Amino acid sequence: MSSFLTLLLLAVGLAMDATAVSVASALATPRVRARDALLLSFMFGLFQALMPVIGWVLGSQFAGAIAAWDHWVTFVLLSGIGAKMIHEALTHHHPGGPDGKKDDAAPERNPFQFGRLTLMALATSIDALAAGVTLPLLEIRLAAAAAVIGGVTFVLCLLGVSIGRRFGESLEGKLDIFGGLVLIGIGVKTLIEHLSAG
């Protein structure tokens, strides 16, 4: 699997949480304006692009020291992120759940307010920070990673708003589960490749 395809799959996996929140946000608003959809997608994409950069800087500082364990680090981090996403989707997918997604989507609140968008963008990009640590180990260029992750998130969030307006909330948990499985798959693939090479 090429590094670009790996990056693309990683970007899609990381964007699923933000996409799910986009779906829920659209469900909470009777009429979603184009500027609301664009602002949400821009904010989520921006945070998803910046967080891996921070993680990459941290990872690049320690990559040499953990070279012998890099495949295990990648496997544990990505699998852990993926498992967390799946766990939250299965245990908190109900109104007013502890993950706060449904609270953010409550009808009496406006999920497209700038302050609320900022908080949601930050909350959904924490996983991207952790994944960014693995970028030096995956030998993915930083600029490409930031651009692809941010761009994919932007596009998928726009689609998420559209889905939320048309198909209802039943898809939200499934998106989180799919994203978690993608991240776990990348982690397992990396581990198998390194163990086979060794």
Secondary structure as UniProt FT lines:
FT   HELIX           3..27
FT   HELIX           34..62
FT   TURN            63..66
FT   HELIX           67..69
FT   HELIX           70..91
FT   TURN            95..96
FT   TURN            98..99
FT   HELIX           101..104
FT   TURN            107..108
FT   TURN            111..112
FT   HELIX           114..132
FT   TURN            133..134
FT   HELIX           135..138
FT   HELIX           142..167
FT   HELIX           169..171
FT   HELIX           172..197
//
